[in-house]
Amino acid sequence: MRCFLTFLLSAFMMLAHAASEKKIIRISTDNTDLVLQVGENGRLYQSYLGERLLHESDLQNLKWNVYAASDGSVSKRGWEVYSGSGNEDFFEPAIAIRHNDGNLTTYLYYVSSSTREVEGGTETVINLRDDKYPVDVTLYYVAYPKENVIKTWSVIKHQEKKPISLSAYASTMLYFNKGSYYLTEFSSDWAKEVQMSSQQLQFGKKIIDTKLGSRAAMHAQPFFEIGMEQPVSENVGTVLMGTLGWTGNFRFTFEVDNVGNLRVIPAINPYASNYELKPDEEFKTAEFIFTLSYNGSGEGSRNFHDWARNYSLKDGKGDRLTLLNNWENTGFNFNQEILASLMKEAKHLGVDMFLLDDGWFGNKYPRESDTAGLGDWDVTYDKLPGGIPALVDAAKDAGVKFGIWIEPEMVNPKSELFENHPDWAIRLPNRETYYYRNQLVLDLSNPKVQDYVYGVVENILKENPGVAYFKWDCNSPITNIYSPYLKDRQGNMYVDHVRGIYNVMKRVKENYPDVPMMLCSGGGARCDYEALKYFTEFWCSDNTDPIERIYIQWGFSQFFPAKAMCAHVTSWNRATSLKFRTDVASMCKLGFDMGLKELSKDELTYCQNAVANWKRLSNVILDGTQYRLVSPYETNHMAVNYVSQDRSKAVLFAYDINPRYKEKLMPVRLKGLDANRMYRVEEINLMPSTNSSLDANGKTYSGDYLMKVGLDVFGFRATQSHVIELTAM
């Protein structure tokens, strides 16, 4: 009792001190200020978020409170940075706690703050504490000045005698006071990822969330854009762009209040997740990463691309491997000889690596379809008698690297793993089991399961150090929601499962830091920047129809650099030419998933030249600055260009999707060039014995002309494409 009274006395002393001075906390990039202020009541409020203020003295003029009509009178209310449930605020809170005595209220008061330099920016740490309960919340902000990106999260901790229950735990809260707000969201399904749609936010709440667990982003992607005063536009207007780093259930809440203010609350979804937090245990929320662009979403995307390559994407400044995958060519039907011949095809094509997909494992239950074998990561010896070592050797003999597909978080009931460890799978003890894609999700909240999943990777690499790449798949959402390991703490399952995944990924990265890995989840259902700390790239979609891919790649490019986005040339939509399919894939990280024997001589030559061109220009495409020029959502065409950091090289990709008869065709005006330099225009990726149809081919223009007048690159024929290289003279 004495300790608790001492705690209260010290808390009140700190509150009195905080109230006696105007405490201002400024979190800044080169372009944006987020200003927080301790109110007269000792609590922390947002007083400004917008373009960077030029004069430090102006911060003193900012107010922590706003005035709102209430019952016919006027009341004072602030934008509390981490509002708790049960206080005088009438809208959605950031945190909700059930205390040991059953009390559901939380009031957080400012205690202290500090700053320190971190890689790329400045970290601000703010300590808050409840005045009635021993509950602490620490807010973290990392501002990256050059990239104009801010990353923020919170940590919750307590010293109550027994566990408390968390029913809400947001990463942060952001507020805006504008005349109108327009949300661009990214909805999804298998083979139909990142479909963009917009709506005006009106009074009340708009929620985007997912409850799928492991395959979290199958129906909604964890990012959004909000246009202030006008719908999101590519090159004009103020746009908030935000994404949550969490490979599990997430929830974005957008709430417009009674006086037209907007609060944005990014969070781990608390659905079925009243989290039991033990005394002195820390609960870290997901990282929320955002940028405020004052020149449209294009500038915001470039902020994210630069930030990701510099600080968040695994090996963000390194090279990427071109590859040939076998899945679309062979499916499950292959053997050692077939794979060896495909490795030679990979070398002939000119790519760096051969990637073996699903179907190489299981003996008691061979992986001949998706109904069996998951969990048994031993080579099927009647199919591959030499095992992985023979495949690594065959790849070496062919002159390419060898990569392999795994899905270590999953198990088929028809497997030796499930027979030996049925308690390792997430499934209900008292209801009929529902199987999604004939499989179950392993319970990664269990440390033994984490060791097993890590062992899948480690065993392959220890026995076969020549394995150069992993494609890590995750095809099932969590079904049959019950953790045998957590028992009476089922509210912790969704969160602890994701943390278990991270424990495994961290171990892989720490012990095998130089092995590139593709993040895949039945297509693009995993696409967040927490997972991408451990993966060099992600698979955007199982849909490789080039027309569909134009929209998918346009959507993902809003938040991810081309370096992170895998795109493969396949036989999907044979009505389109091989050139069109290849040109669409070439605007991202290029790969192939087809047999060369189905190609004509000219098509093979074309592909070889396209691979060589992509490798030669990969530093421009993967590390250059991207400009989206013509939207497929607004026209029957699409165009995007990349510019090298020194602006000596550029690559323009232009696609005719489905032009209308004799429609008006507009020149494409490039962006990012040096206005005072001359650029030679050359169309590349041409079919053999075919000349360019562009009038500009072989000519030289100033960067100023190319950006103000542009090039005539669109035509009237459906599914035609042009890839144009521009070289400064």
Disulfide bonds with the S-S distance in Angstrom:
none
